[in-house]
Amino acid sequence: MSTISICTDSSSLLTEETAARLGVDVVPIGVALGGKPFDERVASLDDFYNELRAGVTATTSLPSPADFDGAYQRAAELGAEAVVSIHLDARASGTIAAAELAARHAAVPVTVVDTRTASFGVSLCVRVAADVIGVGGSPDDAARAASQLGASLRNAFVARFAPGGRVPTTESWVALSFRDGASFPLAECSSVDEAVALLAACVAQAEGRVATAVGHAARELEPAADDLARALEDGGCPVERYRVGAAVGAHTGPDSFGAFWWPVSATRP
């Protein structure tokens, strides 16, 4: 095991397989569906989105400092001499504040990184930090790489029907971008096909060669994500795929898909 451990939270959408491979401790964001706890590690994400579409409300709750205390203590017990804790934009969530409070009393030094991004963007930052550590980088090196990638990430996504979430509730497909800690509208689209074309155009405006990641929430939106991924690949962009988990889907709603993109050079350790 490396003497530097990485911690994140489940809003990063880091998969269990990737977390296990990289040795990342993922602190769960609390999710309640219809007032009852929902754990997507043991429950069906498809059922979660079906319930949302049927009108059941989902809410999220932040990890507590005690949750991060436990993660940092586990790292120390496994032999870590330092922890890099990587999370979503502090302007959008109190997660960073909880991590920073726990870091003050941790048994090992903890560097808390505000990526200034959210969702799968945080997962990308975690992965580049792990790459840096893997080639002998220090905690500061890993934190710097995660911050730099977070600053270079761009995103656009489409959503509708997200009661209780952080995006407009409307019958139209609303294209948005998350930046500066909030979601800002880009345009309204009358159809899924129009939304796919708009998101592809957003990526096409990027300067230089970019890599991309395309994600979707409810299973019904997978074909739209497929179309977007195909359009980006046809434009010469490498594409990876992800699924929007409950901690993020509670805010975007079931009818959501979108993309992150970043300079290819930004992920090189």
C-alpha atoms as an extended CHARMM CRD file, in Angstrom:
* protein
*
       269  EXT
         1         1  MET       CA              0.0000000000        0.0000000000        0.0000000000  PROA      1               0.0000000000
         2         2  SER       CA              1.1470000000        3.5730000000       -0.7240000000  PROA      2               0.0000000000
         3         3  THR       CA              1.9220000000        5.6900000000        2.3200000000  PROA      3               0.0000000000
         4         4  ILE       CA             -0.4320000000        8.3120000000        0.8630000000  PROA      4               0.0000000000
         5         5  SER       CA             -4.1410000000        7.5090000000        0.9800000000  PROA      5               0.0000000000
         6         6  ILE       CA             -6.9860000000        9.1630000000       -0.9430000000  PROA      6               0.0000000000
         7         7  CYS       CA            -10.4640000000        9.8670000000        0.3900000000  PROA      7               0.0000000000
         8         8  THR       CA            -13.5030000000       11.1900000000       -1.4560000000  PROA      8               0.0000000000
         9         9  ASP       CA            -17.2890000000       11.0850000000       -1.0650000000  PROA      9               0.0000000000
        10        10  SER       CA            -19.9630000000        9.2500000000       -3.0220000000  PROA      10              0.0000000000
        11        11  SER       CA            -21.1050000000       12.3570000000       -4.9120000000  PROA      11              0.0000000000
        12        12  SER       CA            -17.9150000000       11.8520000000       -6.9510000000  PROA      12              0.0000000000
        13        13  LEU       CA            -19.5880000000        8.8540000000       -8.6550000000  PROA      13              0.0000000000
        14        14  LEU       CA            -16.3800000000        6.8730000000       -8.2580000000  PROA      14              0.0000000000
        15        15  THR       CA            -17.3610000000        3.2510000000       -8.8410000000  PROA      15              0.0000000000
        16        16  GLU       CA            -16.7350000000        0.5870000000       -6.2170000000  PROA      16              0.0000000000
        17        17  GLU       CA            -14.4100000000       -1.1930000000       -8.6400000000  PROA      17              0.0000000000
        18        18  THR       CA            -12.3040000000        1.9090000000       -9.2920000000  PROA      18              0.0000000000
        19        19  ALA       CA            -12.2220000000        2.8130000000       -5.5980000000  PROA      19              0.0000000000
        20        20  ALA       CA            -11.0210000000       -0.6930000000       -4.7300000000  PROA      20              0.0000000000
        21        21  ARG       CA             -8.3660000000       -0.6770000000       -7.4720000000  PROA      21              0.0000000000
        22        22  LEU       CA             -7.0110000000        2.7170000000       -6.3970000000  PROA      22              0.0000000000
        23        23  GLY       CA             -7.4340000000        2.1270000000       -2.6630000000  PROA      23              0.0000000000
        24        24  VAL       CA             -9.7500000000        5.1280000000       -2.2530000000  PROA      24              0.0000000000
        25        25  ASP       CA            -11.9980000000        5.4030000000        0.8080000000  PROA      25              0.0000000000
        26        26  VAL       CA            -15.4080000000        6.6950000000       -0.3060000000  PROA      26              0.0000000000
        27        27  VAL       CA            -17.4290000000        8.3900000000        2.4380000000  PROA      27              0.0000000000
        28        28  PRO       CA            -21.1460000000        8.0270000000        1.6090000000  PROA      28              0.0000000000
        29        29  ILE       CA            -23.4870000000       10.9480000000        1.0610000000  PROA      29              0.0000000000
        30        30  GLY       CA            -26.7540000000       10.1710000000        2.8330000000  PROA      30              0.0000000000
        31        31  VAL       CA            -29.6690000000        9.6300000000        0.4180000000  PROA      31              0.0000000000
        32        32  ALA       CA            -33.3140000000        9.2530000000        1.4530000000  PROA      32              0.0000000000
        33        33  LEU       CA            -36.0680000000        8.1870000000       -0.9380000000  PROA      33              0.0000000000
        34        34  GLY       CA            -39.5470000000        8.9750000000        0.2800000000  PROA      34              0.0000000000
        35        35  GLY       CA            -38.0790000000        9.5900000000        3.7240000000  PROA      35              0.0000000000
        36        36  LYS       CA            -36.3940000000        6.1710000000        3.8940000000  PROA      36              0.0000000000
        37        37  PRO       CA            -32.6390000000        5.5940000000        3.5900000000  PROA      37              0.0000000000
        38        38  PHE       CA            -31.5120000000        4.5150000000        0.1260000000  PROA      38              0.0000000000
        39        39  ASP       CA            -28.1800000000        2.7500000000       -0.4270000000  PROA      39              0.0000000000
        40        40  GLU       CA            -27.3870000000        2.1890000000       -4.1010000000  PROA      40              0.0000000000
        41        41  ARG       CA            -24.6740000000       -0.2920000000       -3.1480000000  PROA      41              0.0000000000
        42        42  VAL       CA            -27.4070000000       -2.7630000000       -2.2310000000  PROA      42              0.0000000000
        43        43  ALA       CA            -30.5340000000       -1.3140000000       -3.8860000000  PROA      43              0.0000000000
        44        44  SER       CA            -31.3910000000       -0.8490000000       -7.5630000000  PROA      44              0.0000000000
        45        45  LEU       CA            -30.5130000000        2.4990000000       -9.0960000000  PROA      45              0.0000000000
        46        46  ASP       CA            -33.1450000000        1.8210000000      -11.7570000000  PROA      46              0.0000000000
        47        47  ASP       CA            -35.7620000000        1.5080000000       -9.0180000000  PROA      47              0.0000000000
        48        48  PHE       CA            -34.5320000000        4.7830000000       -7.5180000000  PROA      48              0.0000000000
        49        49  TYR       CA            -35.1320000000        6.6560000000      -10.7520000000  PROA      49              0.0000000000
        50        50  ASN       CA            -38.4670000000        4.9430000000      -11.3500000000  PROA      50              0.0000000000
        51        51  GLU       CA            -39.6060000000        6.1470000000       -7.9360000000  PROA      51              0.0000000000
        52        52  LEU       CA            -38.4640000000        9.6870000000       -8.7010000000  PROA      52              0.0000000000
        53        53  ARG       CA            -40.3660000000        9.6530000000      -11.9550000000  PROA      53              0.0000000000
        54        54  ALA       CA            -43.4570000000        8.4720000000      -10.0610000000  PROA      54              0.0000000000
        55        55  GLY       CA            -43.2530000000       11.5550000000       -7.8450000000  PROA      55              0.0000000000
        56        56  VAL       CA            -41.4020000000       10.2280000000       -4.7960000000  PROA      56              0.0000000000
        57        57  THR       CA            -39.0280000000       12.8370000000       -3.3610000000  PROA      57              0.0000000000
        58        58  ALA       CA            -35.3430000000       12.1780000000       -2.7600000000  PROA      58              0.0000000000
        59        59  THR       CA            -33.1520000000       14.1720000000       -0.4100000000  PROA      59              0.0000000000
        60        60  THR       CA            -29.4730000000       14.0940000000        0.4710000000  PROA      60              0.0000000000
        61        61  SER       CA            -27.5590000000       14.7740000000        3.6720000000  PROA      61              0.0000000000
        62        62  LEU       CA            -23.9200000000       15.6890000000        4.1060000000  PROA      62              0.0000000000
        63        63  PRO       CA            -21.3120000000       13.4240000000        5.6820000000  PROA      63              0.0000000000
        64        64  SER       CA            -20.4960000000       14.5100000000        9.2070000000  PROA      64              0.0000000000
        65        65  PRO       CA            -17.0100000000       15.3250000000       10.4980000000  PROA      65              0.0000000000
        66        66  ALA       CA            -17.2420000000       12.0120000000       12.3680000000  PROA      66              0.0000000000
        67        67  ASP       CA            -17.6690000000       10.2040000000        9.0430000000  PROA      67              0.0000000000
        68        68  PHE       CA            -14.4170000000       11.7240000000        7.8230000000  PROA      68              0.0000000000
        69        69  ASP       CA            -12.7680000000       11.0470000000       11.1830000000  PROA      69              0.0000000000
        70        70  GLY       CA            -13.4780000000        7.3750000000       10.5650000000  PROA      70              0.0000000000
        71        71  ALA       CA            -12.0650000000        7.4610000000        7.0390000000  PROA      71              0.0000000000
        72        72  TYR       CA             -8.8700000000        9.2060000000        8.0910000000  PROA      72              0.0000000000
        73        73  GLN       CA             -8.4480000000        6.8430000000       11.0440000000  PROA      73              0.0000000000
        74        74  ARG       CA             -8.8610000000        3.8150000000        8.7520000000  PROA      74              0.0000000000
        75        75  ALA       CA             -6.1360000000        5.2140000000        6.5000000000  PROA      75              0.0000000000
        76        76  ALA       CA             -3.7760000000        5.6450000000        9.4480000000  PROA      76              0.0000000000
        77        77  GLU       CA             -4.4770000000        2.1360000000       10.6990000000  PROA      77              0.0000000000
        78        78  LEU       CA             -3.6450000000        0.7510000000        7.2540000000  PROA      78              0.0000000000
        79        79  GLY       CA             -0.2690000000        2.4710000000        7.3260000000  PROA      79              0.0000000000
        80        80  ALA       CA             -0.9120000000        5.7370000000        5.5300000000  PROA      80              0.0000000000
        81        81  GLU       CA              1.3550000000        8.5910000000        6.5260000000  PROA      81              0.0000000000
        82        82  ALA       CA             -0.8010000000       11.2110000000        4.8020000000  PROA      82              0.0000000000
        83        83  VAL       CA             -4.2760000000       11.5550000000        3.2710000000  PROA      83              0.0000000000
        84        84  VAL       CA             -5.4590000000       13.5930000000        0.2810000000  PROA      84              0.0000000000
        85        85  SER       CA             -9.2070000000       14.1940000000        0.6520000000  PROA      85              0.0000000000
        86        86  ILE       CA            -10.8260000000       15.2680000000       -2.6330000000  PROA      86              0.0000000000
        87        87  HSD       CA            -14.3480000000       16.6920000000       -2.8520000000  PROA      87              0.0000000000
        88        88  LEU       CA            -16.8840000000       18.7840000000       -4.7480000000  PROA      88              0.0000000000
        89        89  ASP       CA            -17.0090000000       22.5580000000       -4.8750000000  PROA      89              0.0000000000
        90        90  ALA       CA            -17.3240000000       24.0560000000       -1.3850000000  PROA      90              0.0000000000
        91        91  ARG       CA            -19.6670000000       26.7000000000       -2.7950000000  PROA      91              0.0000000000
        92        92  ALA       CA            -22.2060000000       23.9680000000       -3.6090000000  PROA      92              0.0000000000
        93        93  SER       CA            -21.9250000000       21.7890000000       -0.5040000000  PROA      93              0.0000000000
        94        94  GLY       CA            -20.7590000000       21.7020000000        3.0970000000  PROA      94              0.0000000000
        95        95  THR       CA            -18.8180000000       18.4800000000        2.5030000000  PROA      95              0.0000000000
        96        96  ILE       CA            -15.4820000000       20.3080000000        2.3430000000  PROA      96              0.0000000000
        97        97  ALA       CA            -16.1810000000       22.0130000000        5.6710000000  PROA      97              0.0000000000
        98        98  ALA       CA            -16.8610000000       18.6530000000        7.3470000000  PROA      98              0.0000000000
        99        99  ALA       CA            -13.6790000000       17.1870000000        5.8690000000  PROA      99              0.0000000000
       100       100  GLU       CA            -11.6080000000       20.1800000000        6.9750000000  PROA      100             0.0000000000
       101       101  LEU       CA            -12.9640000000       19.9770000000       10.5100000000  PROA      101             0.0000000000
       102       102  ALA       CA            -12.0570000000       16.2940000000       10.7380000000  PROA      102             0.0000000000
       103       103  ALA       CA             -8.6380000000       16.9480000000        9.2070000000  PROA      103             0.0000000000
       104       104  ARG       CA             -7.6680000000       19.2020000000       12.1150000000  PROA      104             0.0000000000
       105       105  HSD       CA             -7.7670000000       16.2660000000       14.5210000000  PROA      105             0.0000000000
       106       106  ALA       CA             -6.6180000000       13.4300000000       12.2600000000  PROA      106             0.0000000000
       107       107  ALA       CA             -3.8070000000       11.1190000000       13.3260000000  PROA      107             0.0000000000
       108       108  VAL       CA             -1.9820000000       11.8290000000       10.0450000000  PROA      108             0.0000000000
       109       109  PRO       CA             -1.6890000000       14.9910000000        7.9280000000  PROA      109             0.0000000000
       110       110  VAL       CA             -4.7420000000       15.4860000000        5.6860000000  PROA      110             0.0000000000
       111       111  THR       CA             -4.7670000000       17.7410000000        2.6230000000  PROA      111             0.0000000000
       112       112  VAL       CA             -8.3470000000       18.6790000000        1.7080000000  PROA      112             0.0000000000
       113       113  VAL       CA             -8.8580000000       19.5450000000       -1.9640000000  PROA      113             0.0000000000
       114       114  ASP       CA            -11.7240000000       21.6890000000       -3.2380000000  PROA      114             0.0000000000
       115       115  THR       CA            -11.9100000000       20.6190000000       -6.8940000000  PROA      115             0.0000000000
       116       116  ARG       CA            -14.3090000000       23.4410000000       -7.8480000000  PROA      116             0.0000000000
       117       117  THR       CA            -16.2820000000       20.8610000000       -9.7990000000  PROA      117             0.0000000000
       118       118  ALA       CA            -18.9190000000       18.2530000000       -8.9690000000  PROA      118             0.0000000000
       119       119  SER       CA            -20.2850000000       14.8240000000       -9.8370000000  PROA      119             0.0000000000
       120       120  PHE       CA            -18.0700000000       12.7240000000      -12.1250000000  PROA      120             0.0000000000
       121       121  GLY       CA            -15.6610000000       15.6240000000      -12.3930000000  PROA      121             0.0000000000
       122       122  VAL       CA            -14.5390000000       14.8840000000       -8.8380000000  PROA      122             0.0000000000
       123       123  SER       CA            -13.9540000000       11.2500000000       -9.8090000000  PROA      123             0.0000000000
       124       124  LEU       CA            -11.6370000000       12.4120000000      -12.5810000000  PROA      124             0.0000000000
       125       125  CYS       CA             -9.7180000000       14.5300000000      -10.0770000000  PROA      125             0.0000000000
       126       126  VAL       CA             -9.3970000000       11.5500000000       -7.7340000000  PROA      126             0.0000000000
       127       127  ARG       CA             -7.9960000000        9.4330000000      -10.5240000000  PROA      127             0.0000000000
       128       128  VAL       CA             -5.3680000000       11.9500000000      -11.6020000000  PROA      128             0.0000000000
       129       129  ALA       CA             -4.2920000000       12.3470000000       -7.9590000000  PROA      129             0.0000000000
       130       130  ALA       CA             -3.9180000000        8.5660000000       -7.7080000000  PROA      130             0.0000000000
       131       131  ASP       CA             -1.8160000000        8.5830000000      -10.8820000000  PROA      131             0.0000000000
       132       132  VAL       CA              0.5090000000       11.1960000000       -9.3930000000  PROA      132             0.0000000000
       133       133  ILE       CA              0.8740000000        9.2380000000       -6.1650000000  PROA      133             0.0000000000
       134       134  GLY       CA              1.4980000000        6.0950000000       -8.1980000000  PROA      134             0.0000000000
       135       135  VAL       CA              4.6010000000        7.5940000000       -9.7930000000  PROA      135             0.0000000000
       136       136  GLY       CA              6.0010000000        8.8020000000       -6.4740000000  PROA      136             0.0000000000
       137       137  GLY       CA              4.3420000000       12.1790000000       -6.0900000000  PROA      137             0.0000000000
       138       138  SER       CA              3.8150000000       13.8430000000       -2.7060000000  PROA      138             0.0000000000
       139       139  PRO       CA              0.4730000000       14.7830000000       -1.1390000000  PROA      139             0.0000000000
       140       140  ASP       CA              1.0200000000       18.3470000000       -2.3570000000  PROA      140             0.0000000000
       141       141  ASP       CA              1.7520000000       17.0750000000       -5.8690000000  PROA      141             0.0000000000
       142       142  ALA       CA             -1.4420000000       14.9910000000       -5.8760000000  PROA      142             0.0000000000
       143       143  ALA       CA             -3.5370000000       17.8470000000       -4.4930000000  PROA      143             0.0000000000
       144       144  ARG       CA             -2.1090000000       20.2350000000       -7.0700000000  PROA      144             0.0000000000
       145       145  ALA       CA             -2.8640000000       17.8350000000       -9.9360000000  PROA      145             0.0000000000
       146       146  ALA       CA             -6.4420000000       17.3540000000       -8.7230000000  PROA      146             0.0000000000
       147       147  SER       CA             -6.9690000000       21.1040000000       -8.3850000000  PROA      147             0.0000000000
       148       148  GLN       CA             -5.4980000000       21.8220000000      -11.8080000000  PROA      148             0.0000000000
       149       149  LEU       CA             -7.6600000000       19.2140000000      -13.4970000000  PROA      149             0.0000000000
       150       150  GLY       CA            -10.7290000000       20.5070000000      -11.6590000000  PROA      150             0.0000000000
       151       151  ALA       CA             -9.9920000000       24.0060000000      -12.9470000000  PROA      151             0.0000000000
       152       152  SER       CA             -9.7060000000       22.7280000000      -16.5390000000  PROA      152             0.0000000000
       153       153  LEU       CA            -12.9060000000       20.6510000000      -16.5230000000  PROA      153             0.0000000000
       154       154  ARG       CA            -15.9140000000       21.8720000000      -18.4280000000  PROA      154             0.0000000000
       155       155  ASN       CA            -19.3770000000       20.3540000000      -18.4440000000  PROA      155             0.0000000000
       156       156  ALA       CA            -22.8540000000       20.5850000000      -19.8820000000  PROA      156             0.0000000000
       157       157  PHE       CA            -25.8700000000       18.4930000000      -19.0480000000  PROA      157             0.0000000000
       158       158  VAL       CA            -29.5700000000       18.3290000000      -19.7430000000  PROA      158             0.0000000000
       159       159  ALA       CA            -32.2840000000       17.8230000000      -17.1410000000  PROA      159             0.0000000000
       160       160  ARG       CA            -35.9960000000       18.1780000000      -16.5050000000  PROA      160             0.0000000000
       161       161  PHE       CA            -38.5290000000       17.1230000000      -13.8590000000  PROA      161             0.0000000000
       162       162  ALA       CA            -36.2730000000       17.3540000000      -10.8070000000  PROA      162             0.0000000000
       163       163  PRO       CA            -38.5870000000       18.3100000000       -7.9270000000  PROA      163             0.0000000000
       164       164  GLY       CA            -36.5880000000       19.0030000000       -4.8040000000  PROA      164             0.0000000000
       165       165  GLY       CA            -33.3940000000       19.1620000000       -6.8280000000  PROA      165             0.0000000000
       166       166  ARG       CA            -31.1000000000       21.9740000000       -7.8800000000  PROA      166             0.0000000000
       167       167  VAL       CA            -32.1410000000       22.2970000000      -11.5080000000  PROA      167             0.0000000000
       168       168  PRO       CA            -35.2870000000       23.8620000000      -13.0100000000  PROA      168             0.0000000000
       169       169  THR       CA            -38.4390000000       21.7480000000      -12.9710000000  PROA      169             0.0000000000
       170       170  THR       CA            -39.8600000000       22.0700000000      -16.4560000000  PROA      170             0.0000000000
       171       171  GLU       CA            -41.3230000000       20.0120000000      -19.2620000000  PROA      171             0.0000000000
       172       172  SER       CA            -38.6140000000       21.2810000000      -21.6200000000  PROA      172             0.0000000000
       173       173  TRP       CA            -35.1530000000       19.8050000000      -21.7660000000  PROA      173             0.0000000000
       174       174  VAL       CA            -32.9840000000       22.4450000000      -20.1090000000  PROA      174             0.0000000000
       175       175  ALA       CA            -29.2690000000       22.4750000000      -20.9000000000  PROA      175             0.0000000000
       176       176  LEU       CA            -27.1500000000       23.6660000000      -17.9850000000  PROA      176             0.0000000000
       177       177  SER       CA            -23.5350000000       24.0050000000      -16.9330000000  PROA      177             0.0000000000
       178       178  PHE       CA            -22.1740000000       23.6750000000      -13.4100000000  PROA      178             0.0000000000
       179       179  ARG       CA            -19.6510000000       26.3760000000      -12.5760000000  PROA      179             0.0000000000
       180       180  ASP       CA            -18.8510000000       28.6850000000       -9.6680000000  PROA      180             0.0000000000
       181       181  GLY       CA            -20.7400000000       26.3770000000       -7.3290000000  PROA      181             0.0000000000
       182       182  ALA       CA            -24.1020000000       26.5030000000       -9.1250000000  PROA      182             0.0000000000
       183       183  SER       CA            -25.9160000000       25.3080000000      -12.2440000000  PROA      183             0.0000000000
       184       184  PHE       CA            -26.4700000000       27.9460000000      -14.9220000000  PROA      184             0.0000000000
       185       185  PRO       CA            -28.9300000000       27.5460000000      -17.8310000000  PROA      185             0.0000000000
       186       186  LEU       CA            -27.5260000000       27.4410000000      -21.3400000000  PROA      186             0.0000000000
       187       187  ALA       CA            -30.6480000000       26.8850000000      -23.4510000000  PROA      187             0.0000000000
       188       188  GLU       CA            -33.9920000000       25.1050000000      -23.6290000000  PROA      188             0.0000000000
       189       189  CYS       CA            -34.3820000000       22.2290000000      -26.0670000000  PROA      189             0.0000000000
       190       190  SER       CA            -37.6470000000       20.9510000000      -27.4650000000  PROA      190             0.0000000000
       191       191  SER       CA            -36.4670000000       17.3640000000      -27.9300000000  PROA      191             0.0000000000
       192       192  VAL       CA            -33.8030000000       14.9010000000      -26.8460000000  PROA      192             0.0000000000
       193       193  ASP       CA            -32.2260000000       15.0090000000      -30.3040000000  PROA      193             0.0000000000
       194       194  GLU       CA            -31.9040000000       18.7810000000      -30.0730000000  PROA      194             0.0000000000
       195       195  ALA       CA            -30.3480000000       18.4060000000      -26.6180000000  PROA      195             0.0000000000
       196       196  VAL       CA            -27.8030000000       15.8830000000      -27.9100000000  PROA      196             0.0000000000
       197       197  ALA       CA            -26.8340000000       18.2310000000      -30.7370000000  PROA      197             0.0000000000
       198       198  LEU       CA            -26.4800000000       21.1620000000      -28.3470000000  PROA      198             0.0000000000
       199       199  LEU       CA            -24.2240000000       19.2630000000      -25.9330000000  PROA      199             0.0000000000
       200       200  ALA       CA            -22.0720000000       17.9730000000      -28.7830000000  PROA      200             0.0000000000
       201       201  ALA       CA            -21.7300000000       21.5400000000      -30.0570000000  PROA      201             0.0000000000
       202       202  CYS       CA            -20.6080000000       22.7190000000      -26.6150000000  PROA      202             0.0000000000
       203       203  VAL       CA            -17.7860000000       20.1790000000      -26.6220000000  PROA      203             0.0000000000
       204       204  ALA       CA            -16.8580000000       21.0000000000      -30.2280000000  PROA      204             0.0000000000
       205       205  GLN       CA            -16.1720000000       24.6100000000      -29.1960000000  PROA      205             0.0000000000
       206       206  ALA       CA            -13.3080000000       23.5210000000      -26.9250000000  PROA      206             0.0000000000
       207       207  GLU       CA             -9.8080000000       24.5600000000      -27.9840000000  PROA      207             0.0000000000
       208       208  GLY       CA             -7.2890000000       21.8030000000      -28.6170000000  PROA      208             0.0000000000
       209       209  ARG       CA             -7.7720000000       18.0630000000      -28.1990000000  PROA      209             0.0000000000
       210       210  VAL       CA            -10.0750000000       17.0740000000      -25.3670000000  PROA      210             0.0000000000
       211       211  ALA       CA            -11.1090000000       13.8650000000      -23.6630000000  PROA      211             0.0000000000
       212       212  THR       CA            -14.7250000000       13.4200000000      -22.6460000000  PROA      212             0.0000000000
       213       213  ALA       CA            -16.9670000000       11.4960000000      -20.2880000000  PROA      213             0.0000000000
       214       214  VAL       CA            -20.6630000000       10.9830000000      -20.9810000000  PROA      214             0.0000000000
       215       215  GLY       CA            -23.1470000000       10.0060000000      -18.2870000000  PROA      215             0.0000000000
       216       216  HSD       CA            -26.8580000000        9.4000000000      -17.8340000000  PROA      216             0.0000000000
       217       217  ALA       CA            -29.2950000000        9.0310000000      -14.9650000000  PROA      217             0.0000000000
       218       218  ALA       CA            -32.3710000000        6.8640000000      -15.6370000000  PROA      218             0.0000000000
       219       219  ARG       CA            -31.9790000000        3.8640000000      -17.9340000000  PROA      219             0.0000000000
       220       220  GLU       CA            -34.3770000000        5.4720000000      -20.4150000000  PROA      220             0.0000000000
       221       221  LEU       CA            -31.7760000000        8.1840000000      -21.0610000000  PROA      221             0.0000000000
       222       222  GLU       CA            -29.0310000000        5.7230000000      -21.9970000000  PROA      222             0.0000000000
       223       223  PRO       CA            -29.8820000000        5.8900000000      -25.7400000000  PROA      223             0.0000000000
       224       224  ALA       CA            -29.5220000000        9.6800000000      -25.6510000000  PROA      224             0.0000000000
       225       225  ALA       CA            -26.1560000000        9.2850000000      -23.9290000000  PROA      225             0.0000000000
       226       226  ASP       CA            -25.2000000000        6.7290000000      -26.5890000000  PROA      226             0.0000000000
       227       227  ASP       CA            -26.0460000000        9.2570000000      -29.3060000000  PROA      227             0.0000000000
       228       228  LEU       CA            -23.9970000000       11.9470000000      -27.5860000000  PROA      228             0.0000000000
       229       229  ALA       CA            -21.0250000000        9.6100000000      -27.1150000000  PROA      229             0.0000000000
       230       230  ARG       CA            -21.2070000000        8.5980000000      -30.7810000000  PROA      230             0.0000000000
       231       231  ALA       CA            -21.2670000000       12.2390000000      -31.8980000000  PROA      231             0.0000000000
       232       232  LEU       CA            -18.2260000000       13.0270000000      -29.7670000000  PROA      232             0.0000000000
       233       233  GLU       CA            -16.3310000000        9.9770000000      -31.0150000000  PROA      233             0.0000000000
       234       234  ASP       CA            -17.1540000000       10.9400000000      -34.5980000000  PROA      234             0.0000000000
       235       235  GLY       CA            -15.6040000000       14.3070000000      -33.8080000000  PROA      235             0.0000000000
       236       236  GLY       CA            -12.3730000000       12.6220000000      -32.7170000000  PROA      236             0.0000000000
       237       237  CYS       CA            -12.8420000000       12.7570000000      -28.9300000000  PROA      237             0.0000000000
       238       238  PRO       CA            -12.0560000000        9.7790000000      -26.7240000000  PROA      238             0.0000000000
       239       239  VAL       CA            -15.1520000000        9.0100000000      -24.6340000000  PROA      239             0.0000000000
       240       240  GLU       CA            -15.6660000000        7.1530000000      -21.3960000000  PROA      240             0.0000000000
       241       241  ARG       CA            -19.0250000000        6.4500000000      -19.8130000000  PROA      241             0.0000000000
       242       242  TYR       CA            -20.4660000000        6.7670000000      -16.3260000000  PROA      242             0.0000000000
       243       243  ARG       CA            -23.8070000000        6.4080000000      -14.5550000000  PROA      243             0.0000000000
       244       244  VAL       CA            -25.2440000000        9.1970000000      -12.4410000000  PROA      244             0.0000000000
       245       245  GLY       CA            -25.6910000000        7.8100000000       -8.9350000000  PROA      245             0.0000000000
       246       246  ALA       CA            -28.3350000000        8.5920000000       -6.3590000000  PROA      246             0.0000000000
       247       247  ALA       CA            -26.3350000000       11.2700000000       -4.5120000000  PROA      247             0.0000000000
       248       248  VAL       CA            -26.3060000000       13.3780000000       -7.6810000000  PROA      248             0.0000000000
       249       249  GLY       CA            -29.4950000000       12.0760000000       -9.3100000000  PROA      249             0.0000000000
       250       250  ALA       CA            -31.5220000000       13.2460000000       -6.3190000000  PROA      250             0.0000000000
       251       251  HSD       CA            -30.7630000000       16.7830000000       -7.5500000000  PROA      251             0.0000000000
       252       252  THR       CA            -30.7050000000       16.3710000000      -11.3340000000  PROA      252             0.0000000000
       253       253  GLY       CA            -33.7250000000       14.0490000000      -11.5190000000  PROA      253             0.0000000000
       254       254  PRO       CA            -34.1420000000       10.8950000000      -13.6140000000  PROA      254             0.0000000000
       255       255  ASP       CA            -34.2600000000       12.6210000000      -16.9880000000  PROA      255             0.0000000000
       256       256  SER       CA            -30.6950000000       13.8060000000      -17.1670000000  PROA      256             0.0000000000
       257       257  PHE       CA            -27.6030000000       13.1650000000      -19.2670000000  PROA      257             0.0000000000
       258       258  GLY       CA            -24.5160000000       15.1470000000      -20.1080000000  PROA      258             0.0000000000
       259       259  ALA       CA            -20.7680000000       15.3520000000      -20.5450000000  PROA      259             0.0000000000
       260       260  PHE       CA            -17.5190000000       16.5160000000      -18.9980000000  PROA      260             0.0000000000
       261       261  TRP       CA            -14.5470000000       17.4470000000      -21.1530000000  PROA      261             0.0000000000
       262       262  TRP       CA            -10.9710000000       18.4470000000      -20.4460000000  PROA      262             0.0000000000
       263       263  PRO       CA             -7.6180000000       18.8690000000      -22.2350000000  PROA      263             0.0000000000
       264       264  VAL       CA             -6.0320000000       15.4810000000      -22.8520000000  PROA      264             0.0000000000
       265       265  SER       CA             -2.7450000000       16.7890000000      -21.4440000000  PROA      265             0.0000000000
       266       266  ALA       CA             -4.3820000000       17.6220000000      -18.0850000000  PROA      266             0.0000000000
       267       267  THR       CA             -4.5670000000       13.9610000000      -16.9980000000  PROA      267             0.0000000000
       268       268  ARG       CA             -0.8700000000       13.1930000000      -17.4480000000  PROA      268             0.0000000000
       269       269  PRO       CA              0.9920000000       12.8850000000      -14.1220000000  PROA      269             0.0000000000
